Amino acid sequence: LWEFDLKTKKVVQNSGRVIVNGGTDITKKPIWIEGPHIYKINGWYYLLCAEGGTGYDHSAVIFRSKSLHENFVPYEKNPILTQRDLNKDRANPITTAGHADFIQTKEGDWWAVFLATRAYDKTLYNTGRETFLLPVTWKDGWPVILEQGQEIPYQHTKPAIKAVTANSDQLTGNFTRTDNFSSAKLGFEWVSLRTGDSPFYQLTKSGIELQALNIKLDSLEQPAFLGRRQQHTHFSANAEFNLPPQKTSAGIVAFQGETAHYYFGVRQQKKGTELFIEQANKSAPIIIHRELVTDVAQTVSLSIDGDVGKISFFYINTKGERKPVLKNADAKILSTEIAGGFVGTLLGIHARSEGNL
């Protein structure tokens, strides 16, 4: 804890002191404590932290003190939020809960926002960490988000607030979203890799154009790739685009990282138009499926369907029929448990140079 001088905008020298040493109980050797938030509520200073790491043992813990010059005392019933002690075989598990923050509505109710994940097969998840919301109850002067042993509900009654957000995007539940890239700027949900200065695309009157760079998705350089977060455990993502010219490929991607992704693309070979699926699974990408087709239209339509731990690939032929290319491939390789990280899968578009064709 440091004192900050608001007039000089500087930390007061020699004012720092350790207020939490490693966790709520250092003798239990917890995974690091982090992400502190401090509040003054009803004469108490409350310190809310994450403890247990970002994995299955994640939790939220609370301390309090009457004065910033006195010790912060941990709540004897910590953690005030965790799912680590529950049965991993439970239905619809929400896991890795922690990194909480408090807010009080204008109506006077207390709520907590926190990070957690929607898992399948016990500890796998492809959707990354998401923001959840639960009410906070006060017990003997301590805030409690969820009693130990209770499951985070998959759905919860929303806060009783009067305020509404005008023209808000639907971010939860079942929905369909189409982007024709007809706006003057790229939507905030689209992200590129490594830099926001993205010279590889431009918005036009007819949509978006990607420059086919000679950079693959396993490169540490910036590929011609734009993606948005996978928001559902069951989904269908579709991309429509012009058939790429010779010595280029274009297509749709499920991307978790350089060594964990699928690229479903189309390119014109000497023998004809080829559909291919490239997979990276803890190694350099390899082609796991390829086929020459004669019924791909000039406007190509490729789809990726996700079904928890399975992923399937389809295209629309010249008759308007949806034809499978590869069904029920392994989507678990895109999960945090296998691929590492915790940001989840991106679904997006990619183009690249195929100079060796």
C-alpha positions, 0 to 999 in steps of 0.5 A, spaced: 500 500 500 502 506 497 500 513 499 499 518 493 499 525 493 493 528 489 497 535 488 503 533 486 501 526 482 506 522 485 507 517 490 509 519 497 516 516 498 517 511 503 510 510 505 509 503 502 508 497 506 506 490 505 499 489 507 498 482 504 503 477 504 502 472 499 495 470 500 490 469 506 494 464 509 501 463 507 502 457 510 497 454 505 502 456 500 496 459 495 498 460 488 499 468 488 494 473 490 493 479 485 488 484 482 486 488 488 480 492 489 479 497 495 473 500 497 471 504 503 464 502 505 460 503 512 467 506 515 471 499 513 476 499 508 475 492 504 480 489 500 478 484 494 483 480 491 483 474 486 487 468 489 489 461 486 491 463 479 487 463 473 485 456 473 481 451 476 483 453 483 481 460 482 477 464 487 475 471 490 478 473 497 476 479 502 480 483 507 478 489 511 481 494 516 478 500 520 484 504 518 489 504 512 494 504 518 492 498 521 493 491 519 488 488 513 484 482 517 482 476 512 475 474 512 475 467 516 470 464 511 474 466 505 474 465 499 467 469 498 467 466 491 470 459 488 468 453 484 474 449 486 471 444 491 465 442 487 464 435 483 467 436 476 462 431 473 456 436 475 452 438 469 453 445 465 459 447 470 462 454 470 469 454 473 475 458 474 471 463 478 475 469 481 477 476 479 471 480 482 469 487 483 463 490 487 458 495 484 452 498 488 446 500 483 442 506 484 437 502 487 441 500 493 443 493 491 450 490 491 452 486 485 459 483 483 462 482 476 467 476 476 471 472 471 469 465 470 469 460 464 463 455 461 467 448 461 465 441 458 468 435 459 470 437 466 475 442 465 475 444 458 473 450 455 474 454 448 470 460 449 475 463 454 474 467 460 467 471 460 464 476 465 459 473 470 454 477 475 452 475 481 448 479 487 452 480 493 450 479 500 452 482 507 453 478 513 456 480 519 459 486 515 462 482 510 460 481 503 459 474 500 458 473 493 457 465 493 457 461 499 462 455 499 459 449 496 454 452 491 454 452 484 454 458 480 447 458 476 447 458 469 442 463 469 440 468 474 435 474 475 438 480 472 438 486 477 432 490 478 435 497 475 431 502 471 437 504 467 437 501 460 443 501 455 440 504 448 441 500 442 446 495 446 449 489 442 446 482 444 452 479 448 449 473 451 444 467 449 442 465 442 443 470 437 445 471 430 449 476 428 451 478 420 457 483 418 457 486 411 463 490 413 458 496 410 460 501 416 466 506 415 470 503 421 471 496 423 466 494 429 470 494 435 469 486 436 474 485 430 481 484 433 487 483 429 494 480 432 499 483 435 498 491 432 492 495 432 495 498 426 493 494 420 495 495 413 492 489 410 485 490 410 481 496 407 473 497 407 470 498 401 463 499 398 462 492 397 465 489 404 472 488 406 478 486 402 484 483 405 491 483 402 494 476 401 500 476 405 506 471 405 505 470 412 501 464 415 497 463 422 503 460 426 508 466 424 510 471 430 509 476 424 502 479 423 498 475 418 492 478 414 487 475 419 481 478 423 477 475 428 472 475 433 471 471 440 467 465 440 461 466 444 457 460 444 459 452 446 454 451 440 455 455 434 455 456 426 460 461 423 460 463 416 464 467 411 462 469 404 467 472 399 470 472 392 474 466 389 481 468 390 486 469 384 491 464 383 497 463 388 492 466 394 488 462 399 482 465 403 477 462 408 475 462 415 479 460 421 478 458 428 484 460 432 486 459 439 494 461 438 499 460 433 500 452 435 492 451 436 488 453 430 484 451 424 484 454 417 479 452 412 480 455 406 480 455 398 485 456 393 486 455 385 491 449 384 493 447 377 488 441 377 482 445 379 479 449 385 481 446 392 478 446 399 483 444 404 483 444 412 489 446 415 490 444 423 495 446 428 496 442 434 502 444 438 506 444 432 507 447 425 500 447 421 499 441 417 494 439 411 489 434 414 484 434 409 484 436 402 479 435 396 478 438 389 471 440 387 468 443 381 461 446 384 464 452 388 461 458 386 465 465 384 462 467 391 465 462 396 461 460 402 465 456 407 462 455 414 465 452 421 460 449 426 462 448 433 459 443 438 463 443 444 469 439 443 467 437 436 468 442 430 465 441 423 467 444 416 462 445 410 461 449 404 455 451 399 455 449 392 453 452 386 446 449 387 445 452 394 446 445 398 450 445 404 456 440 403 460 437 409 468 437 408 470 434 414 465 433 420 467 432 428 474 434 428 477 435 434 476 442 437 479 440 444 485 442 441 483 449 441 481 449 449 485 452 454 487 446 458 490 443 452 492 449 448 494 453 454 492 461 455 485 463 457 483 468 452 479 463 448 478 461 441 477 467 435 473 466 429 475 470 423 477 471 416 484 470 413 488 470 406 495 469 404 499 468 399 500 461 396 507 463 392 509 455 391 503 453 387 
